[in-house]
């Protein structure tokens, strides 16, 4: 029924609300978008986690130094944490399904997804450092990892956050 729909007053519509959707429709759309994004990142984490899980069973794993083993433990721990955080929204959704909690689900799932991406970043960087350091040596490994880290931080975090800040400042001062 129309009276059951949560509507925002016409005067509160801004450029970012131009879809003219109810809060419930926005929550539905946001959840679908988030689930699609989690599917994409989930595949990458599965591949990385699978690779890391298989490493100790290789012949050369025994040749790793204690520092390299520590790096391996850090990487697999970060990959496990990333997996937990990126699957968290699915578990949360299943447990609150049809409880009228979609808005809080979307907010919490968003926080888990961002935290999961940070854990993925850490897992990727420690895995890159482990492999490049083992193959190319400590200095080239550190330089390659630093380059990958800067690229990752710029593309995943700095660029989107700076664009968001510019958009916010533009919408506050039209």
OpenMM code with the backbone's topology and positions (N, CA, C; nanometers):
from openmm import Vec3, app, unit

residues = "UNK UNK UNK UNK UNK UNK UNK UNK UNK UNK UNK UNK UNK UNK UNK UNK UNK UNK UNK UNK UNK UNK UNK UNK UNK UNK UNK UNK UNK UNK UNK UNK UNK UNK UNK UNK UNK UNK UNK UNK UNK UNK UNK UNK UNK UNK UNK UNK UNK UNK UNK UNK UNK UNK UNK UNK UNK UNK UNK UNK UNK UNK UNK UNK UNK UNK UNK UNK UNK UNK UNK UNK UNK UNK UNK UNK UNK UNK UNK UNK UNK UNK UNK UNK UNK UNK UNK UNK UNK UNK UNK UNK UNK UNK UNK UNK UNK UNK UNK UNK UNK UNK UNK UNK UNK UNK UNK UNK UNK UNK UNK UNK UNK UNK UNK UNK UNK UNK UNK UNK UNK UNK UNK UNK UNK UNK UNK UNK UNK UNK UNK UNK UNK UNK UNK UNK UNK UNK UNK UNK UNK UNK UNK UNK UNK UNK UNK UNK UNK UNK UNK UNK UNK UNK UNK UNK UNK UNK UNK UNK UNK UNK UNK UNK UNK UNK UNK UNK UNK UNK UNK UNK UNK UNK".split()
positions = [
    Vec3(0.0824, -0.1186, 0.0000),
    Vec3(0.0000, 0.0000, 0.0000),
    Vec3(0.0863, 0.1243, 0.0000),
    Vec3(0.0349, 0.2274, -0.0637),
    Vec3(0.1101, 0.3516, -0.0764),
    Vec3(0.1372, 0.4138, 0.0603),
    Vec3(0.0425, 0.4052, 0.1526),
    Vec3(0.0622, 0.4670, 0.2831),
    Vec3(0.1689, 0.3958, 0.3649),
    Vec3(0.1983, 0.2682, 0.3320),
    Vec3(0.3007, 0.1935, 0.4034),
    Vec3(0.4420, 0.2281, 0.3553),
    Vec3(0.4538, 0.2893, 0.2413),
    Vec3(0.5852, 0.3194, 0.1857),
    Vec3(0.6449, 0.4394, 0.2568),
    Vec3(0.7743, 0.4295, 0.2844),
    Vec3(0.8447, 0.5426, 0.3446),
    Vec3(0.8839, 0.6378, 0.2326),
    Vec3(0.8347, 0.7574, 0.2353),
    Vec3(0.8622, 0.8555, 0.1312),
    Vec3(0.9398, 0.9727, 0.1912),
    Vec3(1.0311, 1.0264, 0.1145),
    Vec3(1.0992, 1.1483, 0.1552),
    Vec3(1.0240, 1.2652, 0.0938),
    Vec3(1.0090, 1.3744, 0.1673),
    Vec3(0.9409, 1.4912, 0.1111),
    Vec3(1.0106, 1.5391, -0.0158),
    Vec3(0.9320, 1.5886, -0.1091),
    Vec3(0.9840, 1.6348, -0.2375),
    Vec3(1.0955, 1.7373, -0.2191),
    Vec3(1.0842, 1.8249, -0.1179),
    Vec3(1.1840, 1.9304, -0.0983),
    Vec3(1.3196, 1.8748, -0.0558),
    Vec3(1.3242, 1.7502, -0.0046),
    Vec3(1.4501, 1.6924, 0.0411),
    Vec3(1.5244, 1.6175, -0.0698),
    Vec3(1.4660, 1.6096, -0.1889),
    Vec3(1.5344, 1.5402, -0.2979),
    Vec3(1.6524, 1.6233, -0.3455),
    Vec3(1.7661, 1.5596, -0.3608),
    Vec3(1.8859, 1.6251, -0.4116),
    Vec3(1.9310, 1.5502, -0.5354),
    Vec3(2.0439, 1.5920, -0.5905),
    Vec3(2.0968, 1.5221, -0.7076),
    Vec3(2.1223, 1.3754, -0.6767),
    Vec3(2.1726, 1.3446, -0.5571),
    Vec3(2.2014, 1.2060, -0.5252),
    Vec3(2.0739, 1.1246, -0.5007),
    Vec3(1.9607, 1.1911, -0.4755),
    Vec3(1.8339, 1.1217, -0.4547),
    Vec3(1.7449, 1.1305, -0.5781),
    Vec3(1.7997, 1.1638, -0.6920),
    Vec3(1.7210, 1.1899, -0.8117),
    Vec3(1.6437, 1.0689, -0.8617),
    Vec3(1.6698, 0.9523, -0.8078),
    Vec3(1.5969, 0.8326, -0.8510),
    Vec3(1.4517, 0.8361, -0.8063),
    Vec3(1.4210, 0.9190, -0.7094),
    Vec3(1.2858, 0.9303, -0.6548),
    Vec3(1.2346, 0.7938, -0.6079),
    Vec3(1.3187, 0.7282, -0.5297),
    Vec3(1.2807, 0.5981, -0.4756),
    Vec3(1.2526, 0.6110, -0.3261),
    Vec3(1.1732, 0.5208, -0.2749),
    Vec3(1.1477, 0.5216, -0.1313),
    Vec3(1.2729, 0.4720, -0.0596),
    Vec3(1.2761, 0.4901, 0.0709),
    Vec3(1.3892, 0.4382, 0.1483),
    Vec3(1.3981, 0.2869, 0.1355),
    Vec3(1.2844, 0.2203, 0.1342),
    Vec3(1.2840, 0.0740, 0.1194),
    Vec3(1.3400, 0.0334, -0.0168),
    Vec3(1.3032, 0.1054, -0.1215),
    Vec3(1.3566, 0.0755, -0.2547),
    Vec3(1.5071, 0.1011, -0.2599),
    Vec3(1.5509, 0.2091, -0.1961),
    Vec3(1.6940, 0.2392, -0.1919),
    Vec3(1.7695, 0.1297, -0.1168),
    Vec3(1.7149, 0.0869, -0.0032),
    Vec3(1.7785, -0.0209, 0.0728),
    Vec3(1.7877, -0.1487, -0.0112),
    Vec3(1.6805, -0.1812, -0.0833),
    Vec3(1.6822, -0.2992, -0.1700),
    Vec3(1.7913, -0.2871, -0.2770),
    Vec3(1.7976, -0.1717, -0.3421),
    Vec3(1.8976, -0.1493, -0.4469),
    Vec3(2.0382, -0.1552, -0.3893),
    Vec3(2.0594, -0.0908, -0.2751),
    Vec3(2.1915, -0.0911, -0.2133),
    Vec3(2.2349, -0.2317, -0.1751),
    Vec3(2.1426, -0.3124, -0.1251),
    Vec3(2.1767, -0.4488, -0.0883),
    Vec3(2.2133, -0.5310, -0.2120),
    Vec3(2.1377, -0.5170, -0.3193),
    Vec3(2.1682, -0.5899, -0.4433),
    Vec3(2.3058, -0.5488, -0.4959),
    Vec3(2.3349, -0.4181, -0.4963),
    Vec3(2.4652, -0.3709, -0.5435),
    Vec3(2.5781, -0.4257, -0.4566),
    Vec3(2.5591, -0.4247, -0.3262),
    Vec3(2.6611, -0.4747, -0.2344),
    Vec3(2.6860, -0.6237, -0.2555),
    Vec3(2.5795, -0.7004, -0.2708),
    Vec3(2.5938, -0.8452, -0.2921),
    Vec3(2.6691, -0.8721, -0.4226),
    Vec3(2.6410, -0.7958, -0.5270),
    Vec3(2.7136, -0.8120, -0.6542),
    Vec3(2.8627, -0.7838, -0.6351),
    Vec3(2.8946, -0.6776, -0.5621),
    Vec3(3.0345, -0.6437, -0.5375),
    Vec3(3.1037, -0.7527, -0.4554),
    Vec3(3.0330, -0.8061, -0.3569),
    Vec3(3.0907, -0.9122, -0.2734),
    Vec3(3.1173, -1.0379, -0.3548),
    Vec3(3.0347, -1.0653, -0.4544),
    Vec3(3.0585, -1.1812, -0.5414),
    Vec3(3.1906, -1.1663, -0.6166),
    Vec3(3.2162, -1.0474, -0.6655),
    Vec3(3.3391, -1.0226, -0.7415),
    Vec3(3.4611, -1.0355, -0.6517),
    Vec3(3.4609, -0.9656, -0.5397),
    Vec3(3.5778, -0.9675, -0.4517),
    Vec3(3.5922, -1.1042, -0.3857),
    Vec3(3.4813, -1.1723, -0.3618),
    Vec3(3.4868, -1.3047, -0.3004),
    Vec3(3.5651, -1.4044, -0.3838),
    Vec3(3.5496, -1.3981, -0.5140),
    Vec3(3.6237, -1.4886, -0.6022),
    Vec3(3.7736, -1.4650, -0.5904),
    Vec3(3.8147, -1.3388, -0.5887),
    Vec3(3.9564, -1.3078, -0.5752),
    Vec3(4.0136, -1.3555, -0.4430),
    Vec3(3.9385, -1.3384, -0.3354),
    Vec3(3.9849, -1.3830, -0.2039),
    Vec3(3.9934, -1.5350, -0.2004),
    Vec3(3.8982, -1.6035, -0.2625),
    Vec3(3.9020, -1.7499, -0.2665),
    Vec3(4.0272, -1.7998, -0.3370),
    Vec3(4.0622, -1.7383, -0.4482),
    Vec3(4.1817, -1.7789, -0.5226),
    Vec3(4.3064, -1.7559, -0.4383),
    Vec3(4.3182, -1.6371, -0.3790),
    Vec3(4.4341, -1.6064, -0.2947),
    Vec3(4.4411, -1.7007, -0.1747),
    Vec3(4.3301, -1.7210, -0.1081),
    Vec3(4.3264, -1.8073, 0.0099),
    Vec3(4.3623, -1.9511, -0.0282),
    Vec3(4.3095, -1.9982, -0.1396),
    Vec3(4.3421, -2.1332, -0.1870),
    Vec3(4.4906, -2.1489, -0.2168),
    Vec3(4.5475, -2.0486, -0.2821),
    Vec3(4.6914, -2.0498, -0.3102),
    Vec3(4.7714, -2.0566, -0.1803),
    Vec3(4.7341, -1.9723, -0.0851),
    Vec3(4.8067, -1.9686, 0.0420),
    Vec3(4.7905, -2.0991, 0.1205),
    Vec3(4.6716, -2.1563, 0.1155),
    Vec3(4.6495, -2.2830, 0.1863),
    Vec3(4.7345, -2.3965, 0.1297),
    Vec3(4.7640, -2.3897, 0.0011),
    Vec3(4.8399, -2.4988, -0.0621),
    Vec3(4.9915, -2.4859, -0.0412),
    Vec3(5.0399, -2.3673, -0.0101),
    Vec3(5.1847, -2.3458, 0.0007),
    Vec3(5.2582, -2.4382, 0.0978),
    Vec3(5.2085, -2.4612, 0.2182),
    Vec3(5.2857, -2.5449, 0.3116),
    Vec3(5.3052, -2.6885, 0.2633),
    Vec3(5.2275, -2.7309, 0.1656),
    Vec3(5.2353, -2.8681, 0.1171),
    Vec3(5.3274, -2.8817, -0.0040),
    Vec3(5.3982, -2.7733, -0.0365),
    Vec3(5.4944, -2.7794, -0.1458),
    Vec3(5.6318, -2.8146, -0.0901),
    Vec3(5.7171, -2.8673, -0.1754),
    Vec3(5.8505, -2.9104, -0.1344),
    Vec3(5.9346, -2.7922, -0.0868),
    Vec3(5.9233, -2.6790, -0.1537),
    Vec3(6.0087, -2.5635, -0.1231),
    Vec3(5.9672, -2.4876, 0.0020),
    Vec3(5.8502, -2.5150, 0.0579),
    Vec3(5.8055, -2.4419, 0.1760),
    Vec3(5.9045, -2.4600, 0.2911),
    Vec3(5.9639, -2.5751, 0.3001),
    Vec3(6.0619, -2.6025, 0.4056),
    Vec3(6.1857, -2.5150, 0.3962),
    Vec3(6.2115, -2.4572, 0.2784),
    Vec3(6.3292, -2.3731, 0.2600),
    Vec3(6.3076, -2.2287, 0.3039),
    Vec3(6.1862, -2.1944, 0.3441),
    Vec3(6.1591, -2.0568, 0.3860),
    Vec3(6.2281, -2.0252, 0.5187),
    Vec3(6.2750, -1.9023, 0.5295),
    Vec3(6.3336, -1.8568, 0.6561),
    Vec3(6.2215, -1.8339, 0.7575),
    Vec3(6.2580, -1.8111, 0.8831),
    Vec3(6.1557, -1.7848, 0.9852),
    Vec3(6.0794, -1.6564, 0.9525),
    Vec3(6.1484, -1.5553, 0.9016),
    Vec3(6.0820, -1.4310, 0.8627),
    Vec3(5.9810, -1.4537, 0.7505),
    Vec3(6.0171, -1.5364, 0.6533),
    Vec3(5.9251, -1.5677, 0.5439),
    Vec3(5.8057, -1.6482, 0.5937),
    Vec3(5.8299, -1.7371, 0.6885),
    Vec3(5.7181, -1.8132, 0.7472),
    Vec3(5.6246, -1.7201, 0.8250),
    Vec3(5.6826, -1.6235, 0.8955),
    Vec3(5.6006, -1.5261, 0.9673),
    Vec3(5.5163, -1.4439, 0.8692),
    Vec3(5.5761, -1.4058, 0.7587),
    Vec3(5.5046, -1.3325, 0.6545),
    Vec3(5.3914, -1.4182, 0.5979),
    Vec3(5.4192, -1.5465, 0.5785),
    Vec3(5.3164, -1.6392, 0.5307),
    Vec3(5.1997, -1.6462, 0.6299),
    Vec3(5.2310, -1.6592, 0.7586),
    Vec3(5.1263, -1.6670, 0.8612),
    Vec3(5.0432, -1.5384, 0.8617),
    Vec3(5.1084, -1.4243, 0.8488),
    Vec3(5.0365, -1.2971, 0.8434),
    Vec3(4.9441, -1.2930, 0.7217),
    Vec3(4.9951, -1.3369, 0.6077),
    Vec3(4.9168, -1.3331, 0.4857),
    Vec3(4.7954, -1.4248, 0.4932),
    Vec3(4.8144, -1.5460, 0.5404),
    Vec3(4.7009, -1.6388, 0.5466),
    Vec3(4.5999, -1.5948, 0.6524),
    Vec3(4.6485, -1.5339, 0.7605),
    Vec3(4.5573, -1.4822, 0.8621),
    Vec3(4.4743, -1.3679, 0.8059),
    Vec3(4.5378, -1.2764, 0.7334),
    Vec3(4.4646, -1.1662, 0.6705),
    Vec3(4.3646, -1.2169, 0.5669),
    Vec3(4.4025, -1.3188, 0.4902),
    Vec3(4.3102, -1.3764, 0.3922),
    Vec3(4.1907, -1.4412, 0.4616),
    Vec3(4.2149, -1.5072, 0.5746),
    Vec3(4.1047, -1.5673, 0.6506),
    Vec3(4.0123, -1.4593, 0.7071),
    Vec3(4.0708, -1.3532, 0.7622),
    Vec3(3.9907, -1.2426, 0.8148),
    Vec3(3.9097, -1.1781, 0.7021),
    Vec3(3.9721, -1.1589, 0.5863),
    Vec3(3.9013, -1.1020, 0.4714),
    Vec3(3.7837, -1.1908, 0.4319),
    Vec3(3.8065, -1.3213, 0.4290),
    Vec3(3.6995, -1.4146, 0.3946),
    Vec3(3.5841, -1.4026, 0.4936),
    Vec3(3.6164, -1.3976, 0.6216),
    Vec3(3.5134, -1.3860, 0.7259),
    Vec3(3.4346, -1.2559, 0.7093),
    Vec3(3.5048, -1.1452, 0.6885),
    Vec3(3.4378, -1.0167, 0.6756),
    Vec3(3.3542, -1.0076, 0.5485),
    Vec3(3.4031, -1.0639, 0.4392),
    Vec3(3.3307, -1.0543, 0.3130),
    Vec3(3.2133, -1.1513, 0.3055),
    Vec3(3.2169, -1.2576, 0.3842),
    Vec3(3.1021, -1.3489, 0.3930),
    Vec3(3.0058, -1.3053, 0.5034),
    Vec3(3.0514, -1.2182, 0.5920),
    Vec3(2.9699, -1.1718, 0.7032),
    Vec3(2.8345, -1.1155, 0.6634),
    Vec3(2.8275, -1.0325, 0.5586),
    Vec3(2.6960, -0.9804, 0.5195),
    Vec3(2.5954, -1.0899, 0.4810),
    Vec3(2.6442, -1.1982, 0.4246),
    Vec3(2.5539, -1.3079, 0.3877),
    Vec3(2.4967, -1.3730, 0.5136),
    Vec3(2.5834, -1.4003, 0.6116),
    Vec3(2.5374, -1.4595, 0.7370),
    Vec3(2.4413, -1.3642, 0.8088),
    Vec3(2.4771, -1.2377, 0.8144),
    Vec3(2.3920, -1.1371, 0.8793),
    Vec3(2.2546, -1.1348, 0.8130),
    Vec3(2.2533, -1.1319, 0.6790),
    Vec3(2.1268, -1.1282, 0.6051),
    Vec3(2.0419, -1.2510, 0.6356),
    Vec3(2.1032, -1.3678, 0.6380),
    Vec3(2.0271, -1.4898, 0.6657),
    Vec3(1.9654, -1.4851, 0.8050),
    Vec3(2.0374, -1.4287, 0.9017),
    Vec3(1.9879, -1.4292, 1.0389),
    Vec3(1.8838, -1.3217, 1.0667),
    Vec3(1.8804, -1.2160, 0.9873),
    Vec3(1.7798, -1.1112, 1.0077),
    Vec3(1.6779, -1.1072, 0.8945),
    Vec3(1.6774, -1.2090, 0.8099),
    Vec3(1.5869, -1.2153, 0.6945),
    Vec3(1.4422, -1.1976, 0.7407),
    Vec3(1.3727, -1.1083, 0.6744),
    Vec3(1.2319, -1.0780, 0.7003),
    Vec3(1.2054, -1.0253, 0.8406),
    Vec3(1.3043, -0.9629, 0.8991),
    Vec3(1.2859, -0.9043, 1.0319),
    Vec3(1.2707, -0.7525, 1.0236),
    Vec3(1.2594, -0.6990, 0.9011),
    Vec3(1.2438, -0.5543, 0.8850),
    Vec3(1.3683, -0.4763, 0.9211),
    Vec3(1.4849, -0.5354, 0.8973),
    Vec3(1.6115, -0.4729, 0.9373),
    Vec3(1.7028, -0.4440, 0.8187),
    Vec3(1.6450, -0.4233, 0.7011),
    Vec3(1.7283, -0.4104, 0.5825),
    Vec3(1.8214, -0.2902, 0.5868),
    Vec3(1.7732, -0.1766, 0.6391),
    Vec3(1.8599, -0.0583, 0.6437),
    Vec3(1.9812, -0.0830, 0.7335),
    Vec3(1.9608, -0.1417, 0.8504),
    Vec3(2.0750, -0.1705, 0.9379),
    Vec3(2.1636, -0.2785, 0.8767),
    Vec3(2.1041, -0.3726, 0.8060),
    Vec3(2.1820, -0.4749, 0.7349),
    Vec3(2.2740, -0.4107, 0.6322),
    Vec3(2.2203, -0.3192, 0.5532),
    Vec3(2.2999, -0.2535, 0.4490),
    Vec3(2.4140, -0.1737, 0.5115),
    Vec3(2.3874, -0.1026, 0.6194),
    Vec3(2.4919, -0.0237, 0.6854),
    Vec3(2.6019, -0.1140, 0.7424),
    Vec3(2.5613, -0.2185, 0.8142),
    Vec3(2.6593, -0.3078, 0.8749),
    Vec3(2.7358, -0.3861, 0.7680),
    Vec3(2.6651, -0.4330, 0.6650),
    Vec3(2.7302, -0.5068, 0.5563),
    Vec3(2.8306, -0.4180, 0.4834),
    Vec3(2.7988, -0.2906, 0.4664),
    Vec3(2.8911, -0.1971, 0.4043),
    Vec3(3.0185, -0.1845, 0.4873),
    Vec3(3.0035, -0.1730, 0.6183),
    Vec3(3.1202, -0.1633, 0.7067),
    Vec3(3.2043, -0.2907, 0.7008),
    Vec3(3.1367, -0.4065, 0.6987),
    Vec3(3.2110, -0.5328, 0.6877),
    Vec3(3.2835, -0.5418, 0.5540),
    Vec3(3.2184, -0.4985, 0.4471),
    Vec3(3.2803, -0.5048, 0.3146),
    Vec3(3.4039, -0.4156, 0.3073),
    Vec3(3.3958, -0.2950, 0.3615),
    Vec3(3.5119, -0.2048, 0.3610),
    Vec3(3.6250, -0.2637, 0.4449),
    Vec3(3.5916, -0.3158, 0.5612),
    Vec3(3.6932, -0.3808, 0.6453),
    Vec3(3.7514, -0.5023, 0.5746),
    Vec3(3.6669, -0.5775, 0.5052),
    Vec3(3.7132, -0.6930, 0.4287),
    Vec3(3.8087, -0.6542, 0.3182),
    Vec3(3.7795, -0.5429, 0.2508),
    Vec3(3.8705, -0.4953, 0.1465),
    Vec3(4.0054, -0.4555, 0.2052),
    Vec3(4.0046, -0.3952, 0.3220),
    Vec3(4.1309, -0.3605, 0.3876),
    Vec3(4.2101, -0.4872, 0.4217),
    Vec3(4.1400, -0.5906, 0.4684),
    Vec3(4.2071, -0.7173, 0.4978),
    Vec3(4.2588, -0.7832, 0.3702),
    Vec3(4.1824, -0.7748, 0.2618),
    Vec3(4.2293, -0.8269, 0.1321),
    Vec3(4.3555, -0.7535, 0.0906),
    Vec3(4.3552, -0.6219, 0.1058),
    Vec3(4.4736, -0.5430, 0.0705),
    Vec3(4.5948, -0.5913, 0.1476),
    Vec3(4.5780, -0.6120, 0.2783),
    Vec3(4.6887, -0.6629, 0.3597),
    Vec3(4.7340, -0.8008, 0.3163),
    Vec3(4.6396, -0.8879, 0.2854),
    Vec3(4.6735, -1.0233, 0.2413),
    Vec3(4.7472, -1.0209, 0.1079),
    Vec3(4.7008, -0.9384, 0.0166),
    Vec3(4.7662, -0.9273, -0.1142),
    Vec3(4.9089, -0.8759, -0.0969),
    Vec3(4.9242, -0.7714, -0.0180),
    Vec3(5.0568, -0.7122, -0.0020),
    Vec3(5.1536, -0.8073, 0.0677),
    Vec3(5.1085, -0.8772, 0.1694),
    Vec3(5.1999, -0.9711, 0.2361),
    Vec3(5.2324, -1.0891, 0.1456),
    Vec3(5.1356, -1.1336, 0.0649),
    Vec3(5.1627, -1.2428, -0.0300),
    Vec3(5.2613, -1.1972, -0.1376),
    Vec3(5.2426, -1.0747, -0.1880),
    Vec3(5.3354, -1.0210, -0.2886),
    Vec3(5.4750, -1.0095, -0.2293),
    Vec3(5.4864, -0.9592, -0.1077),
    Vec3(5.6167, -0.9467, -0.0432),
    Vec3(5.6812, -1.0840, -0.0222),
    Vec3(5.6023, -1.1807, 0.0199),
    Vec3(5.6550, -1.3157, 0.0402),
    Vec3(5.7101, -1.3739, -0.0897),
    Vec3(5.6311, -1.3681, -0.1945),
    Vec3(5.6721, -1.4303, -0.3213),
    Vec3(5.7834, -1.3523, -0.3891),
    Vec3(5.7692, -1.2197, -0.3994),
    Vec3(5.8739, -1.1425, -0.4680),
    Vec3(6.0043, -1.1430, -0.3888),
    Vec3(5.9939, -1.1406, -0.2565),
    Vec3(6.1150, -1.1481, -0.1749),
    Vec3(6.1854, -1.2818, -0.1902),
    Vec3(6.1079, -1.3883, -0.2007),
    Vec3(6.1648, -1.5225, -0.2168),
    Vec3(6.2290, -1.5384, -0.3550),
    Vec3(6.1618, -1.4869, -0.4559),
    Vec3(6.2085, -1.5049, -0.5937),
    Vec3(6.3172, -1.4057, -0.6316),
    Vec3(6.2999, -1.2777, -0.5952),
    Vec3(6.3902, -1.1730, -0.6433),
    Vec3(6.4848, -1.1188, -0.5369),
    Vec3(6.4616, -1.1502, -0.4119),
    Vec3(6.5449, -1.0975, -0.3047),
    Vec3(6.4715, -0.9905, -0.2252),
    Vec3(6.5293, -0.9558, -0.1112),
    Vec3(6.4628, -0.8660, -0.0166),
    Vec3(6.4377, -0.7258, -0.0732),
    Vec3(6.5395, -0.6621, -0.1297),
    Vec3(6.5217, -0.5254, -0.1786),
    Vec3(6.4251, -0.5180, -0.2964),
    Vec3(6.4438, -0.5983, -0.4032),
    Vec3(6.3448, -0.5928, -0.5115),
    Vec3(6.2040, -0.6289, -0.4631),
    Vec3(6.1940, -0.7252, -0.3723),
    Vec3(6.0636, -0.7628, -0.3185),
    Vec3(5.9970, -0.6477, -0.2453),
    Vec3(6.0751, -0.5761, -0.1662),
    Vec3(6.0215, -0.4617, -0.0924),
    Vec3(5.9788, -0.3502, -0.1871),
    Vec3(6.0596, -0.3239, -0.2908),
    Vec3(6.0253, -0.2189, -0.3872),
    Vec3(5.9004, -0.2543, -0.4675),
    Vec3(5.8913, -0.3782, -0.5120),
    Vec3(5.7735, -0.4224, -0.5874),
    Vec3(5.6498, -0.4149, -0.4987),
    Vec3(5.6624, -0.4599, -0.3752),
    Vec3(5.5495, -0.4559, -0.2827),
    Vec3(5.5079, -0.3124, -0.2528),
    Vec3(5.6031, -0.2232, -0.2378),
    Vec3(5.5711, -0.0823, -0.2147),
    Vec3(5.4953, -0.0237, -0.3335),
    Vec3(5.5396, -0.0552, -0.4548),
    Vec3(5.4708, -0.0077, -0.5747),
    Vec3(5.3287, -0.0625, -0.5817),
    Vec3(5.3135, -0.1918, -0.5557),
    Vec3(5.1801, -0.2527, -0.5547),
    Vec3(5.0952, -0.1891, -0.4442),
    Vec3(5.1546, -0.1652, -0.3275),
    Vec3(5.0823, -0.1045, -0.2162),
    Vec3(5.0335, 0.0360, -0.2464),
    Vec3(5.1188, 0.1153, -0.3073),
    Vec3(5.0791, 0.2518, -0.3434),
    Vec3(4.9664, 0.2474, -0.4462),
    Vec3(4.9810, 0.1618, -0.5465),
    Vec3(4.8770, 0.1485, -0.6494),
    Vec3(4.7450, 0.1055, -0.5864),
    Vec3(4.7503, 0.0068, -0.5017),
    Vec3(4.6310, -0.0432, -0.4341),
    Vec3(4.5669, 0.0662, -0.3492),
    Vec3(4.6449, 0.1335, -0.2686),
    Vec3(4.5911, 0.2385, -0.1807),
    Vec3(4.5298, 0.3534, -0.2600),
    Vec3(4.5944, 0.3913, -0.3687),
    Vec3(4.5413, 0.5007, -0.4504),
    Vec3(4.4104, 0.4592, -0.5167),
    Vec3(4.4090, 0.3435, -0.5832),
    Vec3(4.2907, 0.3025, -0.6594),
    Vec3(4.1749, 0.2563, -0.5710),
    Vec3(4.2046, 0.1880, -0.4626),
    Vec3(4.0976, 0.1334, -0.3781),
    Vec3(4.0457, 0.2324, -0.2754),
    Vec3(4.1331, 0.3212, -0.2266),
    Vec3(4.0931, 0.4056, -0.1150),
    Vec3(4.1055, 0.5553, -0.1436),
    Vec3(4.2240, 0.6024, -0.1769),
    Vec3(4.2470, 0.7467, -0.1902),
    Vec3(4.1615, 0.8094, -0.3008),
    Vec3(4.1606, 0.7504, -0.4177),
    Vec3(4.0842, 0.8076, -0.5293),
    Vec3(3.9342, 0.8101, -0.4999),
    Vec3(3.8736, 0.6984, -0.4598),
    Vec3(3.7294, 0.7056, -0.4293),
    Vec3(3.6956, 0.8028, -0.3160),
    Vec3(3.7782, 0.8055, -0.2111),
    Vec3(3.7496, 0.8961, -0.1000),
    Vec3(3.7673, 1.0423, -0.1399),
    Vec3(3.8662, 1.0710, -0.2219),
    Vec3(3.8846, 1.2097, -0.2658),
    Vec3(3.7711, 1.2520, -0.3589),
    Vec3(3.7269, 1.1618, -0.4453),
    Vec3(3.6139, 1.1940, -0.5346),
    Vec3(3.4865, 1.2160, -0.4532),
    Vec3(3.4708, 1.1367, -0.3487),
    Vec3(3.3544, 1.1509, -0.2613),
    Vec3(3.3574, 1.2858, -0.1899),
    Vec3(3.4748, 1.3255, -0.1429),
    Vec3(3.4888, 1.4545, -0.0747),
    Vec3(3.4588, 1.5700, -0.1691),
    Vec3(3.5069, 1.5605, -0.2932),
    Vec3(3.4795, 1.6658, -0.3914),
    Vec3(3.3307, 1.6732, -0.4191),
    Vec3(3.2665, 1.5587, -0.4359),
    Vec3(3.1225, 1.5572, -0.4624),
    Vec3(3.0461, 1.6164, -0.3457),
    Vec3(3.0861, 1.5820, -0.2224),
    Vec3(3.0194, 1.6369, -0.1045),
    Vec3(3.0348, 1.7879, -0.0978),
    Vec3(3.1559, 1.8358, -0.1229),
    Vec3(3.1771, 1.9798, -0.1135),
    Vec3(3.0999, 2.0508, -0.2255),
    Vec3(3.0874, 1.9882, -0.3414),
    Vec3(3.0122, 2.0475, -0.4514),
    Vec3(2.8643, 2.0521, -0.4175),
    Vec3(2.8110, 1.9435, -0.3607),
    Vec3(2.6682, 1.9403, -0.3303),
    Vec3(2.6325, 2.0306, -0.2128),
    Vec3(2.7281, 2.0593, -0.1245),
    Vec3(2.7023, 2.1508, -0.0133),
    Vec3(2.7055, 2.2966, -0.0576),
    Vec3(2.7831, 2.3259, -0.1628),
    Vec3(2.7968, 2.4641, -0.2138),
    Vec3(2.7695, 2.4656, -0.3633),
    Vec3(2.6430, 2.4599, -0.4025),
    Vec3(2.6113, 2.4536, -0.5460),
    Vec3(2.6462, 2.5786, -0.6227),
] * unit.nanometer
topology = app.Topology()
chain = topology.addChain("A")
for resn in residues:
    res = topology.addResidue(resn, chain)
    for name in ("N", "CA", "C"):
        topology.addAtom(name, app.Element.getBySymbol(name[0]), res)
